[in-house]
Each structure stands twice: as structure tokens, then as C-alpha cells.
């Protein structure tokens, strides 16, 4: 029984054990992710292209005001999507400053495919939202 558990544990991807115990491979920047980050109505909207390979495990999105090239798990994820169709994130937790956003694709082989960082400058005007419309309210 003990030998069977050891074999089973060896077959599990390291990512299943959690980010703090995973030995990820060095990140590789790929320029085909289509990753974009832009300010829209008081939030930063991030979008990217769907990763179609069968080794997909997760999308991670990181954000930093101090690092030029943030990367997961060295920098905490502000978004984690485990469905290949999770192609959008809206960051409404903004503060003034220069921020770098980056998409990381994690594979079941512990590869990290990363986008180029996208710089977004948030100023006081960017923090303002438009007045609500009827679509912003729910009927009872």
C-alpha cells in the first residue's frame, strides 16, 4: 500500500500540491498571449488570448508598482483562473502610480509562459467612475 501511494504521488503534477511547494521552471516570455491592460471607467481591464494546449493548468495575473517584470509565485497573483476560457479580469483596486501587469500561464508540467509586462499609469482622473445608469441597478 505504501509503495502504491509513493507511485501515485509521483504521478501527480507538482502544481496540485500548492504554489508554495511547487518547483516551477524558469519563466519563458512568449509574445503571442495577446495580453492587454488598459484603464476603463475607474478600473484596469486585462484581457488575453485563450491558451489551447492540453497541458493548461491555470492563468495567473500579477501586478507590481516596484518590479519591472513581476512573475508568479514570486509576486502574489491578483487573479487566478483555472478554466481555459477565463480570459478577462477587471482590477478595481487601484491606487495612483505606475503599475506593471503580467499574465502567467501555468502548465501541468510546471512551465510558466509569461507575457511581456504592460505598464499602466493611474492618476487621479483614472480613479473616477462614470455616474451610474439604469443598467447598474437591479429590479426587485
N, C-alpha and C positions, 0 to 999 in steps of 0.2 A: 504493500500500500504506500509506504513512504517513497519508494522508488518511482511509483506512478505519479505522485504529487510533484516530485522533482522534475520529471519529464514534462508534465503539464505546465508547470511554472516556466520551464524553458521555452515552451511554445507560445506563451502569451507575449504580446508586444510590450516592451518596456513602458510605453505610454499609458497602459492600463493601470500601472502602479501609482500614477500621480506625478505631477510635474517636478516635485522636489526630489524624486528618486530616479528620474529618467536621465540617461546618458545620451543627450541629443548629439547628432552630428553637427559639425560646423555649419553655420548658415550659408546658403548659396543664394546670391541675389539673381533673380530672374526678371527680365523686363517685359514679360508678356502677361502679367497678372491683371493689367488694366486698372490698377489701384488708383483711386482719386479721392481727395479730401478737399471739401470746399465749404465755406461759410454760407449758410442759408437760413434766414429768419431766426437768428439767435442761437444756432447750433452748427456743429460741423457735421456734414453728411459725408460718410465714407461709403464708397461702392467699389466693387471689383468683379472680375470675370469668374465664372464657375470653373473649379478645378475638376476635371472629368476622369482622372485616373482612378483605378480601383484600390489604390493604397491610401486614399484620403482618410484622415482621422479627425482633423479639426482646423478651423480658421482661428487665429488669434490676432487681435489688434492691440498694438501698443502705442503709447503716447508719451512724449517726454519734452520738457522745456530745457533740459540740461544736456542731453546727449544728441549728437548729430545723427547717429544710427542706432536707435533703440532696437532691442530684439528680445523675444520671449525665450526662456523664462527669466533671463537676467533682469528684464524690466517687466513689471506686472501687466497682465492683459486687462484692458478696459472692456473687451468683448471677447467671447469665446463662442463659436458656432460649430456645432457637430454635424450639421446637415450640409451636404454639398450645395444646396440651394440657398443657404444663408449668405446673401450677397450684399447686405446693406447694414449699416449701423449709424445711428444718429447720436452724436455726443452733445448732450445738453448741459454738461457740467463744465462750463467754460470759465476761464479767467483770462484777464488781459495778459498778453505776452506772445512770444514766438513759440509755437508748438510743432513738433515733428510727429507725424503719424506714420505707422508702418504696418503692413499686412504680413503675417507669417502663416504659411501653410504647413501643418504638421502631418507627416505620413505615418503609417503604422510601422515603418522601418526606422522611425525617429529622425527622418530627414527634416530639415527646416528650409523650405523655399520661401524667400523673402522678397518683398517688393522694395523698390527704391523708397527712401523716406520722402514724404510730402510735407513741406513746410506750410503752416497756416499761421498768419499773423492776426491775432484777435485784439481789436481795440474797443473802446467804449461803444462806438456805434454798432459794432458787430454783436454786442451783447443784447441789443434791443430787439424785441419781438414785435411783430405787427399786431394791431388790435384784433381781438377775436371776432370771428364771423359765426353765422348760424351753424356751420359745419363743426365748430368747436364745442357744441353743446349737444347733450343727449336728451331726447324726449323721455318723459316718464310713462 
